[in-house]
């Protein structure tokens, strides 16, 4: 089992920044992939960013490219989502997801609200 604890969601004005954190209960090195998803009201959950644990290679969705970056801290077993130049359309619940030993685990979600 993997427990994921997310934090960092908040209400912010457009143009502002937030950093989300996702702390895993296991070593990052036992996790093959870490990712961030978001779900806005009435919309499907969409992939925002992924981090390959072994290499640190990150990918972000086109909708957030140039504004969002993802990184990890191996010592803290934590992955981050740095969000800059936030827009009202970034408003959503953000979820952390990891894949370990072929199983997928989800965090509880953290609310990000961007006001115009």
N, CA, C and O atoms as a MOPAC input file, in Angstrom:
PM7 MOZYME 1SCF
protein

 N      0.83300 1    -1.19800 1     0.00000 1
 C      0.00000 1     0.00000 1     0.00000 1
 C      0.86700 1     1.24800 1     0.00000 1
 O      1.95200 1     1.27200 1     0.58200 1
 N      0.37100 1     2.27700 1    -0.66100 1
 C      1.03700 1     3.56400 1    -0.69800 1
 C      0.05300 1     4.62700 1    -0.24700 1
 O     -1.05100 1     4.73900 1    -0.77800 1
 N      0.46600 1     5.39600 1     0.72900 1
 C     -0.34300 1     6.53200 1     1.16800 1
 C      0.25400 1     7.79500 1     0.56400 1
 O      1.47000 1     7.98400 1     0.56100 1
 N     -0.61800 1     8.64900 1     0.05500 1
 C     -0.19100 1     9.90600 1    -0.55100 1
 C     -0.87800 1    11.05400 1     0.17000 1
 O     -2.09900 1    11.05200 1     0.33000 1
 N     -0.11200 1    12.01300 1     0.59600 1
 C     -0.66000 1    13.18300 1     1.28700 1
 C     -0.30800 1    14.42600 1     0.48000 1
 O      0.86200 1    14.77100 1     0.31400 1
 N     -1.34000 1    15.08600 1    -0.01200 1
 C     -1.14600 1    16.28600 1    -0.81700 1
 C     -1.35100 1    17.53300 1     0.04100 1
 O     -2.07900 1    17.51900 1     1.03300 1
 N     -0.69900 1    18.58600 1    -0.36400 1
 C     -0.88500 1    19.86800 1     0.30600 1
 C     -0.51400 1    20.98800 1    -0.65600 1
 O      0.09600 1    20.76000 1    -1.70100 1
 N     -0.89400 1    22.19400 1    -0.27900 1
 C     -0.49300 1    23.35700 1    -1.05500 1
 C     -1.60700 1    24.03800 1    -1.81500 1
 O     -1.41500 1    25.14400 1    -2.32000 1
 N     -2.76900 1    23.41100 1    -1.91300 1
 C     -3.86800 1    24.04700 1    -2.61300 1
 C     -4.34800 1    25.28700 1    -1.87500 1
 O     -4.27600 1    25.37600 1    -0.64900 1
 N     -4.84100 1    26.24200 1    -2.66000 1
 C     -5.24900 1    27.50200 1    -2.02900 1
 C     -6.04600 1    28.32300 1    -3.03600 1
 O     -6.22000 1    27.93800 1    -4.19200 1
 N     -6.51700 1    29.45700 1    -2.56000 1
 C     -7.15900 1    30.44900 1    -3.41000 1
 C     -6.09400 1    31.48100 1    -3.78100 1
 O     -5.41700 1    32.02800 1    -2.91100 1
 N     -5.95500 1    31.73600 1    -5.07300 1
 C     -4.91800 1    32.66100 1    -5.52400 1
 C     -5.47000 1    33.49200 1    -6.67300 1
 O     -6.36800 1    33.05800 1    -7.39400 1
 N     -4.92900 1    34.67400 1    -6.83200 1
 C     -5.35600 1    35.52300 1    -7.94000 1
 C     -4.67500 1    35.10700 1    -9.24000 1
 O     -3.58700 1    34.53100 1    -9.23700 1
 N     -5.33500 1    35.41000 1   -10.33500 1
 C     -4.74700 1    35.11200 1   -11.64100 1
 C     -3.37500 1    35.76300 1   -11.75200 1
 O     -3.17000 1    36.90700 1   -11.34600 1
 N     -2.45000 1    35.00400 1   -12.31200 1
 C     -1.07400 1    35.47000 1   -12.41200 1
 C     -0.20000 1    35.03900 1   -11.26200 1
 O      1.02100 1    35.18500 1   -11.31600 1
 N     -0.80600 1    34.51300 1   -10.22900 1
 C     -0.06400 1    34.09200 1    -9.05400 1
 C      0.54600 1    32.70300 1    -9.21100 1
 O      0.45000 1    32.06900 1   -10.26200 1
 N      1.17700 1    32.25500 1    -8.13000 1
 C      1.86600 1    30.96200 1    -8.13500 1
 C      1.47900 1    30.13800 1    -6.91700 1
 O      1.12400 1    30.67300 1    -5.86600 1
 N      1.55500 1    28.84700 1    -7.08100 1
 C      1.36800 1    27.90200 1    -5.98200 1
 C      2.30600 1    26.73000 1    -6.19400 1
 O      2.68500 1    26.42200 1    -7.32400 1
 N      2.68100 1    26.07900 1    -5.10300 1
 C      3.42300 1    24.83900 1    -5.20100 1
 C      2.67400 1    23.75300 1    -4.44300 1
 O      2.44800 1    23.86000 1    -3.23800 1
 N      2.30300 1    22.72900 1    -5.15400 1
 C      1.65300 1    21.58600 1    -4.54200 1
 C      2.70400 1    20.54300 1    -4.17100 1
 O      3.70800 1    20.37100 1    -4.86100 1
 N      2.44600 1    19.86100 1    -3.07500 1
 C      3.33700 1    18.79600 1    -2.62300 1
 C      2.56000 1    17.49900 1    -2.49100 1
 O      1.37500 1    17.49700 1    -2.15800 1
 N      3.23700 1    16.41200 1    -2.75400 1
 C      2.64300 1    15.09000 1    -2.57500 1
 C      3.68600 1    14.21200 1    -1.91200 1
 O      4.68600 1    13.83900 1    -2.52400 1
 N      3.44200 1    13.88900 1    -0.66300 1
 C      4.37600 1    13.06800 1     0.10900 1
 C      3.90500 1    11.62000 1     0.09900 1
 O      2.76100 1    11.31700 1     0.43900 1
 N      4.81000 1    10.73700 1    -0.29700 1
 C      4.48300 1     9.31500 1    -0.35700 1
 C      4.96800 1     8.60100 1     0.90600 1
 O      5.95300 1     9.00700 1     1.52300 1
 N      4.27300 1     7.54700 1     1.27400 1
 C      4.61700 1     6.79100 1     2.47600 1
 C      5.71200 1     5.76200 1     2.21200 1
 O      6.14400 1     5.05900 1     3.12500 1
 N      6.15700 1     5.67800 1     0.96300 1
 C      7.20700 1     4.72800 1     0.60200 1
 C      8.31200 1     5.48200 1    -0.13800 1
 O      8.14200 1     6.63000 1    -0.54900 1
 N      9.42000 1     4.81900 1    -0.29100 1
 C     10.52400 1     5.43500 1    -1.00800 1
 C     10.14500 1     5.69100 1    -2.46200 1
 O      9.52100 1     4.86600 1    -3.12900 1
 N     10.54700 1     6.86400 1    -2.91800 1
 C     10.28800 1     7.19400 1    -4.31700 1
 C     10.92700 1     6.16900 1    -5.24400 1
 O     10.40800 1     5.91700 1    -6.33100 1
 N     12.01000 1     5.59000 1    -4.84600 1
 C     12.71900 1     4.65200 1    -5.70900 1
 C     11.95700 1     3.35300 1    -5.90200 1
 O     12.29800 1     2.55900 1    -6.77900 1
 N     10.93000 1     3.12600 1    -5.09200 1
 C     10.08100 1     1.94700 1    -5.27900 1
 C      8.88800 1     2.25700 1    -6.17200 1
 O      8.07400 1     1.38700 1    -6.47900 1
 N      8.80500 1     3.52700 1    -6.58200 1
 C      7.69900 1     3.99500 1    -7.41900 1
 C      8.21000 1     4.19000 1    -8.84100 1
 O      9.26500 1     4.78900 1    -9.05100 1
 N      7.47000 1     3.69100 1    -9.80300 1
 C      7.93300 1     3.81800 1   -11.18400 1
 C      7.51900 1     5.14400 1   -11.79900 1
 O      8.27400 1     5.72300 1   -12.58000 1
 N      6.35300 1     5.62500 1   -11.46600 1
 C      5.85600 1     6.85100 1   -12.07900 1
 C      5.04500 1     7.64200 1   -11.07200 1
 O      4.24500 1     7.08500 1   -10.32000 1
 N      5.26100 1     8.94200 1   -11.06800 1
 C      4.45500 1     9.84200 1   -10.24500 1
 C      3.81300 1    10.86000 1   -11.17500 1
 O      4.42500 1    11.30200 1   -12.14700 1
 N      2.58600 1    11.22400 1   -10.87000 1
 C      1.90900 1    12.16000 1   -11.76000 1
 C      0.93700 1    13.05500 1   -11.02600 1
 O      0.53700 1    12.79100 1    -9.89200 1
 N      0.57700 1    14.10900 1   -11.70200 1
 C     -0.43700 1    15.03800 1   -11.21700 1
 C     -1.58000 1    15.07700 1   -12.22100 1
 O     -1.36400 1    15.18300 1   -13.42800 1
 N     -2.79000 1    14.98800 1   -11.70100 1
 C     -4.00400 1    15.12300 1   -12.49500 1
 C     -4.82100 1    16.25000 1   -11.89000 1
 O     -4.58700 1    16.66700 1   -10.75600 1
 N     -5.77500 1    16.73200 1   -12.65600 1
 C     -6.71200 1    17.71000 1   -12.11100 1
 C     -8.10100 1    17.45000 1   -12.68300 1
 O     -8.26800 1    16.90200 1   -13.77200 1
 N     -9.07600 1    17.86600 1   -11.90300 1
 C    -10.46000 1    17.71100 1   -12.33000 1
 C    -11.23900 1    18.94800 1   -11.94900 1
 O    -11.38600 1    19.27700 1   -10.77200 1
 N    -11.73100 1    19.62100 1   -12.95700 1
 C    -12.57100 1    20.80300 1   -12.75400 1
 C    -14.02500 1    20.35700 1   -12.70500 1
 O    -14.36600 1    19.29900 1   -13.23500 1
 N    -14.87900 1    21.14500 1   -12.08000 1
 C    -16.30200 1    20.78700 1   -11.98300 1
 C    -16.90500 1    20.52800 1   -13.35600 1
 O    -16.77500 1    21.34600 1   -14.26700 1
 N    -17.56100 1    19.38800 1   -13.49500 1
 C    -18.22500 1    19.06000 1   -14.74600 1
 C    -17.31200 1    18.59100 1   -15.84700 1
 O    -17.76000 1    18.37700 1   -16.97300 1
 N    -16.02900 1    18.42500 1   -15.54500 1
 C    -15.07400 1    17.99400 1   -16.56500 1
 C    -14.40200 1    16.69900 1   -16.15700 1
 O    -14.40900 1    16.31000 1   -14.98900 1
 N    -13.82000 1    16.04100 1   -17.15300 1
 C    -13.09500 1    14.80500 1   -16.87400 1
 C    -11.75200 1    15.11400 1   -16.23400 1
 O    -11.19100 1    16.19600 1   -16.40700 1
 N    -11.25900 1    14.14700 1   -15.50100 1
 C     -9.94300 1    14.28600 1   -14.91500 1
 C     -8.90700 1    14.28100 1   -16.04400 1
 O     -8.97100 1    13.45900 1   -16.95800 1
 N     -7.96100 1    15.20600 1   -15.96200 1
 C     -6.95500 1    15.29400 1   -17.01100 1
 C     -5.55200 1    15.24600 1   -16.42100 1
 O     -5.30600 1    15.70000 1   -15.30300 1
 N     -4.65100 1    14.68600 1   -17.20100 1
 C     -3.26600 1    14.58400 1   -16.79100 1
 C     -2.59400 1    15.94400 1   -16.93000 1
 O     -2.73800 1    16.63000 1   -17.94200 1
 N     -1.86000 1    16.31500 1   -15.89300 1
 C     -1.15700 1    17.59700 1   -15.89400 1
 C      0.34300 1    17.39700 1   -16.08100 1
 O      0.96900 1    18.06900 1   -16.90100 1
 N      0.91400 1    16.47000 1   -15.31600 1
 C      2.36300 1    16.27400 1   -15.38400 1
 C      2.72400 1    14.89400 1   -14.86800 1
 O      2.00300 1    14.30000 1   -14.06600 1
 N      3.85400 1    14.39700 1   -15.34500 1
 C      4.37200 1    13.12500 1   -14.85000 1
 C      5.85900 1    13.24900 1   -14.55900 1
 O      6.56400 1    14.06100 1   -15.15700 1
 N      6.31200 1    12.43100 1   -13.63400 1
 C      7.73000 1    12.36200 1   -13.29700 1
 C      8.13000 1    10.89100 1   -13.24200 1
 O      7.54900 1    10.11400 1   -12.48400 1
 N      9.11100 1    10.51400 1   -14.03600 1
 C      9.64400 1     9.15400 1   -13.96700 1
 C     10.61400 1     9.11700 1   -12.79800 1
 O     11.61400 1     9.83600 1   -12.78900 1
 N     10.32100 1     8.28900 1   -11.82500 1
 C     11.05300 1     8.33900 1   -10.56300 1
 C     12.54200 1     8.04500 1   -10.72900 1
 O     13.37600 1     8.69500 1   -10.09800 1
 N     12.87300 1     7.09500 1   -11.55300 1
 C     14.26900 1     6.66400 1   -11.64100 1
 C     15.16500 1     7.70000 1   -12.29900 1
 O     16.34500 1     7.81100 1   -11.96400 1
 N     14.61000 1     8.45300 1   -13.22800 1
 C     15.43000 1     9.40800 1   -13.97600 1
 C     15.10600 1    10.85600 1   -13.66400 1
 O     15.90700 1    11.74700 1   -13.94900 1
 N     13.95300 1    11.09900 1   -13.08800 1
 C     13.52800 1    12.47000 1   -12.85100 1
 C     12.95600 1    13.13600 1   -14.07800 1
 O     12.60900 1    14.31600 1   -14.03600 1
 N     12.85100 1    12.41100 1   -15.15900 1
 C     12.30700 1    12.97200 1   -16.40100 1
 C     10.86400 1    13.39300 1   -16.18700 1
 O     10.04900 1    12.62900 1   -15.67000 1
 N     10.56100 1    14.61300 1   -16.59000 1
 C      9.21900 1    15.13000 1   -16.40100 1
 C      8.57400 1    15.47400 1   -17.74200 1
 O      9.25300 1    15.80800 1   -18.71300 1
 N      7.28600 1    15.38600 1   -17.76600 1
 C      6.49000 1    15.81600 1   -18.91100 1
 C      5.27900 1    16.56100 1   -18.39000 1
 O      4.70600 1    16.19200 1   -17.36500 1
 N      4.89100 1    17.60700 1   -19.09300 1
 C      3.71300 1    18.36300 1   -18.69500 1
 C      2.76600 1    18.47000 1   -19.88200 1
 O      3.19000 1    18.40200 1   -21.03600 1
 N      1.49100 1    18.63500 1   -19.58900 1
 C      0.47800 1    18.76700 1   -20.63200 1
 C      0.68300 1    20.07900 1   -21.39300 1
 O      1.21100 1    21.05200 1   -20.85500 1
 N      0.26000 1    20.08000 1   -22.63900 1
 C      0.40600 1    21.28300 1   -23.45700 1
 C     -0.31200 1    22.47500 1   -22.84100 1
 O      0.12800 1    23.61500 1   -22.98800 1
 N     -1.41000 1    22.21300 1   -22.15500 1
 C     -2.21300 1    23.29900 1   -21.58800 1
 C     -1.48500 1    24.04900 1   -20.47900 1
 O     -1.85000 1    25.17900 1   -20.15400 1
 N     -0.46900 1    23.44000 1   -19.90300 1
 C      0.26100 1    24.08100 1   -18.79900 1
 C      1.74400 1    24.24000 1   -19.10000 1
 O      2.50400 1    24.71300 1   -18.25400 1
 N      2.15600 1    23.85000 1   -20.28700 1
 C      3.56900 1    23.92200 1   -20.64000 1
 C      4.05900 1    25.36700 1   -20.58400 1
 O      3.40200 1    26.28600 1   -21.07200 1
 N      5.21900 1    25.53700 1   -19.98300 1
 C      5.77000 1    26.86700 1   -19.82200 1
 C      5.31600 1    27.55600 1   -18.54700 1
 O      5.85300 1    28.60000 1   -18.17400 1
 N      4.32000 1    26.97100 1   -17.87300 1
 C      3.81700 1    27.56000 1   -16.62100 1
 C      3.98200 1    26.61700 1   -15.44100 1
 O      4.25900 1    27.06100 1   -14.32700 1
 N      3.81700 1    25.33800 1   -15.67000 1
 C      3.89900 1    24.33700 1   -14.60500 1
 C      5.15200 1    23.49700 1   -14.78700 1
 O      5.55000 1    23.18500 1   -15.91000 1
 N      5.75900 1    23.14100 1   -13.68500 1
 C      6.85900 1    22.18800 1   -13.70600 1
 C      6.68500 1    21.21400 1   -12.54900 1
 O      6.09300 1    21.54100 1   -11.52100 1
 N      7.21100 1    20.02100 1   -12.73900 1
 C      7.13300 1    19.02100 1   -11.68400 1
 C      8.53200 1    18.55800 1   -11.33700 1
 O      9.40200 1    18.46600 1   -12.20300 1
 N      8.74100 1    18.27000 1   -10.07000 1
 C     10.04600 1    17.81000 1    -9.61900 1
 C      9.85600 1    16.88400 1    -8.43300 1
 O      8.74100 1    16.70700 1    -7.94100 1
 N     10.94400 1    16.30000 1    -7.98300 1
 C     10.83800 1    15.37800 1    -6.84700 1
 C     11.98400 1    15.60900 1    -5.88800 1
 O     13.04200 1    16.11300 1    -6.26600 1
 N     11.75900 1    15.23800 1    -4.65600 1
 C     12.78900 1    15.27400 1    -3.60700 1
 C     12.90500 1    13.85500 1    -3.08200 1
 O     12.03800 1    13.38200 1    -2.34700 1
 N     13.96200 1    13.18900 1    -3.45700 1
 C     14.11300 1    11.78100 1    -3.08800 1
 C     14.21300 1    11.59200 1    -1.57900 1
 O     13.68400 1    10.62500 1    -1.03300 1
 N     14.88400 1    12.50600 1    -0.91800 1
 C     15.07600 1    12.36200 1     0.52800 1
 C     13.75700 1    12.47900 1     1.28800 1
 O     13.57500 1    11.86700 1     2.34000 1
 N     12.84300 1    13.27000 1     0.73900 1
 C     11.55700 1    13.47700 1     1.40400 1
 C     10.44300 1    12.62300 1     0.80400 1
 O      9.29500 1    12.68900 1     1.24400 1
 N     10.78700 1    11.82700 1    -0.19800 1
 C      9.77200 1    11.00200 1    -0.87900 1
 C      8.59200 1    11.85900 1    -1.32400 1
 O      7.43100 1    11.48700 1    -1.15600 1
 N      8.91100 1    12.98800 1    -1.88200 1
 C      7.89100 1    13.97300 1    -2.22000 1
 C      8.04300 1    14.43200 1    -3.66600 1
 O      9.15200 1    14.61400 1    -4.16900 1
 N      6.90800 1    14.61100 1    -4.31200 1
 C      6.89600 1    15.19400 1    -5.64700 1
 C      6.15700 1    16.51700 1    -5.56700 1
 O      5.20500 1    16.67300 1    -4.80200 1
 N      6.61100 1    17.45600 1    -6.36300 1
 C      6.05600 1    18.80000 1    -6.33200 1
 C      5.46900 1    19.18200 1    -7.68800 1
 O      5.88400 1    18.67800 1    -8.73200 1
 N      4.51700 1    20.06300 1    -7.64100 1
 C      4.00100 1    20.68700 1    -8.85500 1
 C      4.06600 1    22.19400 1    -8.64400 1
 O      3.28800 1    22.76400 1    -7.87900 1
 N      5.00200 1    22.82500 1    -9.33100 1
 C      5.13300 1    24.27000 1    -9.25400 1
 C      4.26300 1    24.88100 1   -10.34100 1
 O      4.42500 1    24.58100 1   -11.52400 1
 N      3.34800 1    25.73200 1    -9.93300 1
 C      2.40100 1    26.32700 1   -10.86200 1
 C      2.57600 1    27.83500 1   -10.87000 1
 O      2.36100 1    28.49700 1    -9.85500 1
 N      2.95900 1    28.36700 1   -11.99500 1
 C      3.15800 1    29.80300 1   -12.16000 1
 C      2.17100 1    30.36300 1   -13.17500 1
 O      1.57200 1    29.62400 1   -13.95600 1
 N      2.01700 1    31.66100 1   -13.15000 1
 C      1.12500 1    32.34200 1   -14.09700 1
 C     -0.24000 1    31.67300 1   -14.14900 1
 O     -0.76900 1    31.37500 1   -15.22000 1
 N     -0.78400 1    31.44900 1   -12.98500 1
 C     -2.05100 1    30.73100 1   -12.90000 1
 C     -3.18800 1    31.49400 1   -13.55700 1
 O     -3.24700 1    32.72300 1   -13.52300 1
 N     -4.09100 1    30.72100 1   -14.16000 1
 C     -5.24300 1    31.27400 1   -14.84600 1
 C     -6.52100 1    30.73600 1   -14.19700 1
 O     -6.49800 1    29.68200 1   -13.56200 1
 N     -7.63000 1    31.45500 1   -14.35400 1
 C     -8.89200 1    30.93700 1   -13.78900 1
 C     -9.22600 1    29.52600 1   -14.28400 1
 O     -9.83400 1    28.74300 1   -13.55400 1
 N     -8.83800 1    29.20400 1   -15.49600 1
 C     -9.13500 1    27.86800 1   -16.02000 1
 C     -8.27800 1    26.77600 1   -15.39300 1
 O     -8.49200 1    25.59400 1   -15.66200 1
 N     -7.32800 1    27.14900 1   -14.57400 1
 C     -6.55000 1    26.15900 1   -13.81500 1
 C     -7.28000 1    25.72900 1   -12.54700 1
 O     -6.82700 1    24.82400 1   -11.84600 1
 N     -8.39000 1    26.36300 1   -12.25600 1
 C     -9.16900 1    26.00800 1   -11.07700 1
 C     -9.63900 1    24.56300 1   -11.17100 1
 O    -10.28400 1    24.17400 1   -12.14400 1
 N     -9.31600 1    23.77900 1   -10.16500 1
 C     -9.64900 1    22.35400 1   -10.16700 1
 C     -9.19300 1    21.73500 1    -8.85000 1
 O     -8.49400 1    22.35800 1    -8.05100 1
 N     -9.61100 1    20.49600 1    -8.65600 1
 C     -9.01100 1    19.68300 1    -7.60500 1
 C     -7.82300 1    18.95900 1    -8.24000 1
 O     -7.96400 1    18.31400 1    -9.27900 1
 N     -6.67500 1    19.06900 1    -7.61800 1
 C     -5.45900 1    18.45600 1    -8.13000 1
 C     -5.16200 1    17.18800 1    -7.33500 1
 O     -5.18800 1    17.17800 1    -6.10400 1
 N     -4.88000 1    16.13300 1    -8.07300 1
 C     -4.63200 1    14.83200 1    -7.46800 1
 C     -3.23500 1    14.34800 1    -7.80400 1
 O     -2.74600 1    14.50600 1    -8.92300 1
 N     -2.61600 1    13.76100 1    -6.81300 1
 C     -1.34800 1    13.08700 1    -7.00700 1
 C     -1.63000 1    11.61300 1    -7.29100 1
 O     -2.53000 1    11.02300 1    -6.69300 1
 N     -0.88100 1    11.03600 1    -8.18000 1
 C     -1.04300 1     9.62200 1    -8.54600 1
 C      0.33300 1     8.99200 1    -8.66200 1
 O      1.26600 1     9.60300 1    -9.18300 1
 N      0.45100 1     7.77300 1    -8.17500 1
 C      1.70000 1     7.03600 1    -8.35900 1
 C      1.39100 1     5.62300 1    -8.83500 1
 O      0.31700 1     5.07800 1    -8.58300 1
 N      2.35500 1     5.05600 1    -9.52300 1
 C      2.28100 1     3.65700 1    -9.93000 1
 C      3.45100 1     2.92800 1    -9.28700 1
 O      4.61200 1     3.29800 1    -9.46000 1
 N      3.11800 1     1.90200 1    -8.55500 1
 C      4.14000 1     1.11000 1    -7.86300 1
 C      3.78500 1    -0.35700 1    -8.01200 1
 O      2.67200 1    -0.77400 1    -7.69200 1
 N      4.71700 1    -1.11600 1    -8.48800 1
 C      4.51400 1    -2.55600 1    -8.68300 1
 C      3.24000 1    -2.83000 1    -9.46500 1
 O      2.50100 1    -3.76400 1    -9.15500 1
 N      2.99200 1    -2.02300 1   -10.46400 1
 C      1.85100 1    -2.24600 1   -11.33200 1
 C      0.51800 1    -1.77400 1   -10.78600 1
 O     -0.51600 1    -1.94500 1   -11.43300 1
 N      0.53300 1    -1.18100 1    -9.60000 1
 C     -0.71200 1    -0.69700 1    -9.01300 1
 C     -0.71600 1     0.82700 1    -8.99500 1
 O      0.32400 1     1.47400 1    -8.87800 1
 N     -1.90300 1     1.36800 1    -9.11500 1
 C     -2.07200 1     2.82200 1    -9.13800 1
 C     -2.67600 1     3.28100 1    -7.81800 1
 O     -3.61300 1     2.67500 1    -7.29800 1
 N     -2.12500 1     4.35400 1    -7.29500 1
 C     -2.60300 1     4.91800 1    -6.02900 1
 C     -2.87900 1     6.40600 1    -6.22600 1
 O     -2.21000 1     7.08100 1    -7.00900 1
 N     -3.88100 1     6.90200 1    -5.49500 1
 C     -4.28900 1     8.29400 1    -5.61800 1
 C     -4.27600 1     8.97700 1    -4.26000 1
 O     -4.54500 1     8.36500 1    -3.22600 1
 N     -3.95600 1    10.26100 1    -4.29600 1
 C     -4.09400 1    11.08200 1    -3.10900 1
 C     -5.53000 1    11.55400 1    -2.97800 1
 O     -6.37600 1    11.25700 1    -3.82100 1
 N     -5.79300 1    12.29000 1    -1.91300 1
 C     -7.15400 1    12.72100 1    -1.61500 1
 C     -7.55400 1    13.96200 1    -2.40900 1
 O     -8.73500 1    14.30400 1    -2.47700 1
 N     -6.58400 1    14.62600 1    -3.00200 1
 C     -6.87400 1    15.82500 1    -3.78000 1
 C     -6.70800 1    17.09100 1    -2.97400 1
 O     -6.92200 1    17.10600 1    -1.76200 1
 N     -6.32700 1    18.14400 1    -3.65200 1
 C     -6.19700 1    19.45500 1    -3.01700 1
 C     -6.78800 1    20.49800 1    -3.96000 1
 O     -6.52900 1    20.48500 1    -5.16300 1
 N     -7.57700 1    21.39000 1    -3.39700 1
 C     -8.31500 1    22.36000 1    -4.21100 1
 C     -7.43400 1    23.56000 1    -4.55000 1
 O     -6.80400 1    24.16500 1    -3.68300 1
 N     -7.41600 1    23.87800 1    -5.83600 1
 C     -6.77000 1    25.09700 1    -6.31500 1
 C     -7.84000 1    25.95400 1    -6.97200 1
 O     -8.52100 1    25.52000 1    -7.90100 1
 N     -7.97500 1    27.18000 1    -6.47400 1
 C     -8.94500 1    28.10600 1    -7.03000 1
 C     -8.22500 1    29.37300 1    -7.46000 1
 O     -7.52200 1    30.00100 1    -6.66800 1
 N     -8.40600 1    29.73900 1    -8.71700 1
 C     -7.75800 1    30.93000 1    -9.26300 1
 C     -8.83600 1    31.94300 1    -9.59800 1
 O     -9.70300 1    31.69700 1   -10.43600 1
 N     -8.77000 1    33.07200 1    -8.93700 1
 C     -9.76100 1    34.11700 1    -9.16300 1
 C     -9.26900 1    35.08600 1   -10.23700 1
 O     -8.07100 1    35.32600 1   -10.38900 1
 N    -10.22300 1    35.62700 1   -10.96400 1
 C     -9.86400 1    36.54900 1   -12.06000 1
 C     -9.78100 1    37.97900 1   -11.58100 1
 O     -9.49200 1    38.87900 1   -12.37000 1

